[in-house]
Amino acid sequence: MKKFIVILLLAIGSFSIDSNAQCAMCRRVAESSHDAHENKVGRGLNNGIMYLLAIPYVLAGIGLYVYTKKRKA
């Protein structure tokens, strides 16, 4: 199990991306909405980012749950 965790952490670390890796249009829209003091677009972008961040953790949690249930059975 310890070896699996080490391999998993190395795999996750090898897929790190640059924080500026976003499309130019999204960046321009976020900057222009910030300058115009319109928070609706910014909130929408933040909600989308939160959904995209949550999905891998939810899937990993489901996978871990299934793994532990199968291992105990």
C-alpha positions as CSV (number, residue, x, y, z in Angstrom):
1,M,0.0,0.0,0.0
2,K,2.9,2.3,0.8
3,K,4.4,1.7,-2.6
4,F,1.0,2.5,-4.3
5,I,0.8,5.9,-2.4
6,V,4.3,6.8,-3.5
7,I,3.6,6.0,-7.1
8,L,0.3,7.9,-6.9
9,L,2.0,11.0,-5.5
10,L,4.7,10.8,-8.1
11,A,2.1,10.5,-10.9
12,I,0.1,13.5,-9.6
13,G,3.3,15.6,-9.2
14,S,4.4,14.8,-12.7
15,F,1.2,16.3,-14.2
16,S,1.5,19.7,-12.6
17,I,0.7,22.5,-15.0
18,D,1.7,26.1,-15.1
19,S,-0.7,28.5,-13.4
20,N,-0.9,30.8,-16.4
21,A,-2.0,28.0,-18.7
22,Q,-5.5,29.3,-19.6
23,C,-7.1,30.4,-22.8
24,A,-6.5,33.9,-23.8
25,M,-10.2,34.7,-24.2
26,C,-11.0,33.5,-20.6
27,R,-8.2,35.7,-19.3
28,R,-9.4,38.8,-21.2
29,V,-13.0,38.3,-20.1
30,A,-12.0,37.9,-16.5
31,E,-9.7,41.0,-16.7
32,S,-12.4,43.2,-18.4
33,S,-15.1,42.1,-16.0
34,H,-12.8,42.9,-13.1
35,D,-12.1,46.4,-14.6
36,A,-15.8,47.0,-15.2
37,H,-16.7,45.9,-11.6
38,E,-19.0,43.2,-12.9
39,N,-18.8,40.3,-10.6
40,K,-21.2,38.0,-12.5
41,V,-18.7,36.8,-15.0
42,G,-16.0,36.4,-12.4
43,R,-18.4,34.4,-10.2
44,G,-19.3,32.2,-13.1
45,L,-15.7,31.5,-13.9
46,N,-14.9,30.7,-10.3
47,N,-17.8,28.3,-10.1
48,G,-16.7,26.6,-13.2
49,I,-13.1,26.3,-11.8
50,M,-14.4,24.9,-8.6
51,Y,-16.5,22.2,-10.4
52,L,-13.5,21.3,-12.5
53,L,-11.3,21.0,-9.4
54,A,-13.9,18.9,-7.4
55,I,-14.5,16.2,-10.0
56,P,-11.1,14.5,-9.8
57,Y,-11.4,14.4,-6.0
58,V,-14.9,13.0,-6.1
59,L,-13.8,10.3,-8.6
60,A,-10.8,9.4,-6.4
61,G,-13.0,9.2,-3.4
62,I,-15.4,6.9,-5.2
63,G,-12.5,4.8,-6.4
64,L,-11.1,4.5,-2.9
65,Y,-14.4,3.6,-1.5
66,V,-14.9,0.8,-4.1
67,Y,-11.4,-0.4,-3.5
68,T,-11.8,-0.7,0.2
69,K,-15.2,-2.4,-0.1
70,K,-13.8,-5.0,-2.5
71,R,-10.7,-5.5,-0.4
72,K,-12.7,-6.2,2.7
73,A,-15.1,-8.6,0.9
